[in-house]
Amino acid sequence: MIMDLITLSVRWMGRFPKKIGGTFVLCSVVPFLSMGLSLATPVSASASMVPLGDSALAEVSGTGLALGFEDLRIEMSPTGYIEATGATVAGGLPYRRADARWYGLSFTAASSAGGTGYHFDGRPCATNDISCPISAGGFLVPNDNPLIVRVWDYQGVSSSGRQYLLRDGTGGTDVPTVLELLMPDWHQPLKAAFWGEIAVGLVDGIAPEGGRTYPGSGGTPASSHFLQSQTILDEVSLAGTNVRLMQFDQQTNPGGNADTTFGLSANLRITGDMRFSVNQTEDSLNALGIVPGFTDREGLYFSGVDTHLPLGSLHYQALIADQVPGGGDFILELTQIPNIQAIYEDFYAFAPGDTQGYQRTNRPQRYEETHGHWRIGDMNPATNTCTGPGTCSGTSGIVFRSADTSSMFTVYADRPSEDVDAWEDNCTGADSCNPPPRVMNPRNADTYHQVNIGDVNVSGLLIQHLRITTCSTINGAC
């Protein structure tokens, strides 16, 4: 329901802190909440957009903003970072301070888009594949399948059991408006990358850019245990992901009045490949705060990742934030499922007429909306079995690779037996069993430079309640 009032193409460059570049096509401009932009008549691409007053805004109708991005790239400086600082540890405790930074976050075109690329330290990539963190080009969200920002009214049941709208869109009163961001159901795959740094035992934390020393040390070298790593996600799709902001009635006191607060729900759908590596080139300085040079091959690979994680459900479960009294700590909570039949029947999404539990077939469509999954690989043993020393027949699943083909390592990939009789034979009593027998991996040898250890399939992820409380201040929650 996008009203094509006007199409506007704008090209920009900015600082983030390095650059954001690309083109976006604005397919529709409409008001939402208390802010809005509108172009009442067609204008050229060089015209400015201006905010509307309340009277002018009231005359504009529509459903949302539809944004189609062309050649979009977001690239932080390789020394720009997001930081998590540790706390000073009191004497006598068996802990040490830890600090972490994530540098150079970038979103560029996936390897399949072709073109060139480069490493965080500026070196050109030999090949623009998953060994290359940053592509020279951007990715595309087409204007005929755009990213949408809009407000919408949805049917559903509130946390207190109040029916807002029926399935046919009728009935209900005082339906809360939801502000949402909807990713398209298709876009060009993208590449995301960053490099990280974690240091343990520094008195004043990781130093500023170029950090051979730390603040207040008088030039003393920052000698500490630290690890620098690189994370690359390639051929990534966010198609089907949505994030929704809403007014939420949190039933903090069952039987009492609900507290109205700000809530967030999301359905995260992410597919692609991932590489995590730590091996650095011979000329890399391997120093805190200095951009490292990583080798092209070494690392832990996750190929064929498919993740669906529902966080909250309209309108009865949301992610909310709260403050811990008496300190600077805070709480993030994915709220509990209320004990109301209309809610838990929707949340668990049993098959029609099923009162005993889940069925493998005949599940309603709602099951896939409230239940998530996490898969790595194609679940086909033929694509993740090593055929001989030093070679693997496919790239599906979880793969370890050494820095080069001459660097060998020993594989240990034993597992519990899948033979039910073998498990039962190990039982020594009615309620007691010894550990199940172990099946040795036939390729436990020191002649591998890469090995595939298999796939992962976790289905039916359902978060009924999650509460995270920080413990960072003296007078806080801990």
PyMOL commands that set and color helices and strands:
alter all, ss='L'
color gray80, all
select helices_A, chain A and resi 54-58+111-113+341-348+366-370+381-383+420-425
alter helices_A, ss='H'
color red, helices_A
select strands_A, chain A and resi 8-13+19-28+64-75+81-84+98-109+117-118+134-135+147-153+156-157+163-165+177-182+190-200+225-237+242-250+259-277+299-311+319-323+330-334+372-376+397-401+415-416+427-429+432-433+438-439+450-454+456-461+466-469
alter strands_A, ss='S'
color yellow, strands_A
deselect
rebuild
show_as cartoon
